[in-house]
């Protein structure tokens, strides 16, 4: 509180004391109270406006964060796209299949490296792995008396996790069990 505020509090206390003693408030006391009230209102309006502006600013920043959330991932994929385009630009008459497959393997490895950098993990259950509906999607069932409970018998499509959350479950064939 400023010194003026202390004076106002003392003046207000004095006016309350005089009112309690039966004296009517003076015009100066009334004017001072009106001025104090107007000051409080003005500070309240400013604080409300500041809060609204901050809320709008936070919303804009949130929207921009969502809009550009994938920017890092997309930038890291651009070299992979460049390599695919180079491979597609090769004259098929002068390229042999083993070299083409070798190039495709290099681009695949590059893509998997980018995904690992983004903390994407493969879900590729081996046959014999217990079926987990959180990470596996049963595409078909197969007769198999080796297992008492639903168990992966064949991987049909890899799944992926990001930060431990399933992006796509692995597509698997599952034993019917006994």
C-alpha positions as CSV (number, residue, x, y, z in Angstrom):
1,X,0.0,0.0,0.0
2,X,1.2,3.5,-0.7
3,X,1.2,6.3,1.8
4,X,-1.8,7.8,0.1
5,X,-3.7,4.6,0.7
6,X,-2.9,4.7,4.4
7,X,-4.1,8.2,4.5
8,X,-7.3,7.2,2.8
9,X,-7.8,4.3,5.3
10,X,-7.2,6.7,8.2
11,X,-9.6,9.3,6.8
12,X,-12.2,6.6,6.2
13,X,-11.7,5.3,9.7
14,X,-12.1,8.8,11.0
15,X,-15.3,9.3,9.0
16,X,-16.7,6.0,10.3
17,X,-15.9,7.1,13.8
18,X,-17.7,10.4,13.3
19,X,-20.7,8.6,11.7
20,X,-20.8,6.2,14.7
21,X,-20.8,9.2,17.0
22,X,-24.0,10.3,15.1
23,X,-22.4,12.9,12.8
24,X,-23.4,12.9,9.2
25,X,-20.7,12.2,6.6
26,X,-19.3,15.3,5.1
27,X,-19.3,16.0,1.3
28,X,-15.5,15.5,1.4
29,X,-15.9,12.1,2.9
30,X,-18.5,11.1,0.3
31,X,-16.3,12.4,-2.6
32,X,-13.3,10.6,-1.2
33,X,-15.3,7.3,-1.1
34,X,-16.5,7.8,-4.6
35,X,-13.0,8.5,-5.8
36,X,-11.7,5.3,-4.0
37,X,-14.6,3.3,-5.6
38,X,-13.8,4.7,-9.0
39,X,-10.1,3.7,-8.6
40,X,-11.0,0.2,-7.5
41,X,-13.3,-0.1,-10.5
42,X,-10.6,1.1,-12.9
43,X,-8.1,-1.4,-11.5
44,X,-10.7,-4.2,-11.8
45,X,-11.4,-3.3,-15.4
46,X,-7.7,-3.3,-16.2
47,X,-7.1,-6.6,-14.5
48,X,-10.1,-8.1,-16.3
49,X,-8.8,-6.8,-19.6
50,X,-5.3,-8.1,-18.9
51,X,-6.7,-11.6,-18.0
52,X,-8.7,-11.7,-21.3
53,X,-5.7,-10.6,-23.3
54,X,-3.6,-13.3,-21.6
55,X,-6.2,-15.9,-22.3
56,X,-6.4,-14.9,-26.0
57,X,-2.6,-15.0,-26.2
58,X,-2.4,-18.5,-24.6
59,X,-5.1,-19.8,-27.1
60,X,-3.1,-18.4,-30.0
61,X,0.1,-20.0,-28.8
62,X,-1.7,-23.3,-28.2
63,X,-3.2,-23.2,-31.8
64,X,0.2,-22.5,-33.3
65,X,1.7,-25.3,-31.2
66,X,-0.8,-27.7,-32.6
67,X,-0.5,-26.4,-36.1
68,X,3.3,-26.8,-36.1
69,X,3.6,-29.9,-33.8
70,X,4.7,-32.2,-36.7
71,X,7.2,-29.7,-38.2
72,X,10.3,-31.5,-36.7
73,X,9.1,-34.9,-38.0
74,X,8.3,-33.6,-41.4
75,X,11.7,-31.9,-41.7
76,X,13.4,-35.1,-40.8
77,X,11.4,-37.0,-43.5
78,X,12.5,-34.7,-46.3
79,X,15.8,-36.4,-46.9
80,X,14.0,-39.8,-47.1
81,X,11.6,-38.3,-49.8
82,X,14.7,-36.9,-51.6
83,X,16.2,-40.4,-51.8
84,X,13.0,-42.0,-53.0
85,X,12.8,-39.3,-55.8
86,X,16.4,-40.1,-56.8
87,X,15.6,-43.8,-57.0
88,X,12.5,-43.1,-59.1
89,X,14.5,-40.9,-61.4
90,X,16.9,-43.7,-62.3
91,X,16.5,-45.1,-65.8
92,X,14.9,-48.6,-65.4
93,X,16.7,-49.8,-68.6
94,X,20.2,-49.3,-67.1
95,X,19.5,-50.3,-63.5
96,X,19.6,-53.9,-62.3
97,X,17.2,-55.3,-59.7
98,X,19.7,-56.1,-57.0
99,X,21.0,-52.5,-57.0
100,X,17.5,-51.2,-56.9
101,X,16.6,-53.4,-54.0
102,X,19.8,-52.4,-52.2
103,X,18.9,-48.7,-52.7
104,X,15.4,-49.4,-51.4
105,X,16.9,-51.1,-48.3
106,X,19.0,-48.0,-47.6
107,X,16.0,-45.7,-47.9
108,X,14.0,-48.1,-45.6
109,X,16.8,-48.0,-43.0
110,X,16.9,-44.3,-43.2
111,X,13.2,-44.0,-42.7
112,X,13.3,-46.4,-39.7
113,X,16.1,-44.3,-38.2
114,X,14.0,-41.2,-38.5
115,X,11.1,-43.0,-36.8
116,X,13.4,-44.2,-33.9
117,X,14.5,-40.5,-33.5
118,X,10.9,-39.6,-33.1
119,X,10.6,-42.4,-30.4
120,X,8.5,-44.6,-32.7
121,X,8.9,-48.3,-31.9
122,X,7.9,-51.4,-33.9
123,X,5.4,-53.9,-32.6
124,X,6.4,-57.2,-34.2
125,X,5.4,-60.1,-32.0
126,X,7.0,-63.5,-32.6
127,X,4.9,-66.6,-33.0
128,X,4.1,-67.9,-29.6
129,X,3.7,-64.5,-28.0
130,X,0.5,-64.2,-25.9
131,X,-2.1,-62.1,-27.7
132,X,-2.3,-58.6,-26.2
133,X,-5.3,-56.6,-27.5
134,X,-3.6,-53.3,-26.5
135,X,-0.8,-54.0,-29.0
136,X,-2.2,-56.7,-31.4
137,X,-5.2,-56.8,-33.7
138,X,-6.4,-60.2,-34.6
139,X,-6.9,-60.4,-38.3
140,X,-7.7,-64.1,-38.3
141,X,-7.9,-67.2,-36.1
142,X,-6.0,-70.4,-36.8
143,X,-6.5,-73.8,-35.3
144,X,-3.5,-74.6,-33.1
145,X,-3.6,-77.0,-30.2
146,X,-0.2,-76.0,-28.8
147,X,-1.7,-73.1,-26.9
148,X,-4.3,-72.9,-24.1
149,X,-5.0,-69.2,-24.5
150,X,-5.1,-66.9,-27.5
151,X,-1.5,-66.7,-28.9
152,X,0.1,-65.0,-31.9
153,X,0.8,-67.6,-34.6
154,X,1.8,-65.3,-37.4
155,X,2.7,-61.6,-37.9
156,X,0.8,-60.2,-40.8
157,X,1.5,-56.5,-40.4
158,X,3.8,-54.7,-38.0
159,X,2.4,-52.2,-35.5
160,X,3.9,-49.1,-34.1
161,X,4.1,-47.3,-30.7
162,X,5.0,-43.7,-30.1
163,X,6.1,-42.8,-26.5
164,X,4.6,-46.1,-25.4
165,X,1.2,-45.4,-26.9
166,X,-0.1,-47.6,-29.7
167,X,-0.2,-45.8,-33.1
168,X,-1.3,-48.9,-34.9
169,X,-1.6,-52.4,-33.4
170,X,0.2,-55.3,-35.1
171,X,-2.0,-57.3,-37.4
172,X,-1.7,-60.9,-36.3
173,X,-3.1,-64.4,-36.7
174,X,-4.2,-65.8,-33.4
175,X,-4.6,-69.4,-32.2
176,X,-8.1,-70.5,-31.3
177,X,-6.6,-72.5,-28.4
178,X,-8.0,-75.7,-26.9
